[in-house]
Amino acid sequence: MNRGGSFGGADIAQNKRRAPVLQVSDLRIVFRTRGTTIHAVNGISFELQPGELLGVVGESGSGKSVTMMSLMKLLPSPPAEIVSGRVRLGCRDLLSLDPSEMRRVRGGEVGFIFQDPMTSLNPVLTVGYQLMEPLRKHFGLSRSEARKRAIELLYLVGIPSPQDRINDYPHQFSGGMRQRVMIAIALACEPKVLIADEATTALDVTIQAQILELVRKLRQEIGMSIIWITHDLGVVAGIADRVMVMYGGLIVECAAVDDLYANPRHPYTRALLETLPRPHQAGQGRLKSVVGQPPHLTALPTGCPFAPRCRHVFNRCRVEKPPLMPVREGHEAACWWDVTEQRPRDDV
């Protein structure tokens, strides 16, 4: 199973010279219900590099989960509709695949870890059965071969006595152990890409730390590319190579993790980082929050979607939507304001 290599931040420059594992171009998604159209994702493009861990952050409703579930055609249609876009995995456009081809991609080439393992795991089937099923389906293993491999996977993700626990049901595992089982299922067929949707949100801090350490270890051992969706900026700081910040169904900033945290160039990113608790501020009053409310996606604004909440807003922001523009090498932001110079940008 080991594909070799450890992929840290220092390797990303080298990876960028290779073909991206995943390319998303101009993806737009709407939900049509009861005469209302919700513009959930509004033309986003990004790439995932070999061995990279891409963190995707933003408030609830920013389009993080909808974007990633659409890549696997996991959104119910109707009401969801992919209006435009291309999602290339290798030489194929995933959005053009028929249902049978898509089933071979799910699990086989792209693994998905959902937020709540208790509702994602089938409560009436043993974890062993749920692990063995994709192995038999995608690899054609015999029952005994699949069982042996399932035990290896449970051992890999840190389940004690896996040869005994393989016959247990989900309710016999703790929350953290259920999430480990979900990770094992997602890794079963050695996918090229692993997507984790708020994979540690429902866990307490101690178990969360264990899961994150497990992810670091598995990246070193397997070397797969990972998309980690979360609203927790602290989690992203500890595991990501690059961070993509979403707001109102758009990407508003994208940069290497160290660069983004040290030099955020979009006012929304700055506002999010200001909400993080600081040890030296303990006992100094209430934590900060991002003032205002996210945009109503039933009616897209003409200008920047963050304008009503932005402390730097000026006329251009209200009438013209900024594209994602380079602000320095490897760092892009969708903003007409230069937060470093504290004035409108004069290069666009």
Sequence and secondary structure as in RCSB ss.txt:
>XXXX:A:sequence
MNRGGSFGGADIAQNKRRAPVLQVSDLRIVFRTRGTTIHAVNGISFELQPGELLGVVGESGSGKSVTMMSLMKLL
PSPPAEIVSGRVRLGCRDLLSLDPSEMRRVRGGEVGFIFQDPMTSLNPVLTVGYQLMEPLRKHFGLSRSEARKRA
IELLYLVGIPSPQDRINDYPHQFSGGMRQRVMIAIALACEPKVLIADEATTALDVTIQAQILELVRKLRQEIGMS
IIWITHDLGVVAGIADRVMVMYGGLIVECAAVDDLYANPRHPYTRALLETLPRPHQAGQGRLKSVVGQPPHLTAL
PTGCPFAPRCRHVFNRCRVEKPPLMPVREGHEAACWWDVTEQRPRDDV
>XXXX:A:secstr
        GGGHHHHTTS  SEEEEEEEEEEEETTEEEEEEEEEEEEE TT EEEEE  TTSSHHHHHHHHTT S
 TTTEEEEEEEEEETTEEGGG  HHHHHHHBTTTEEEE S HHHHS TTS HHHHHHHHHHHHH   HHHHHHHH
HHHHHHTT SSHHHHTT  GGGS HHHHHHHHHHHHHTT  SEEEEESTTTTS HHHHHHHHHHHHHHHHHH  E
EEEE S HHHHHHH SEEEEEETTEEEEEEEHHHHHHS  SHHHHHHHHTS  GGGTTSS      S    TTS 
 SS TTGGG TT  HHHHHS    EEEETTEEE  SEETTTTEE S  
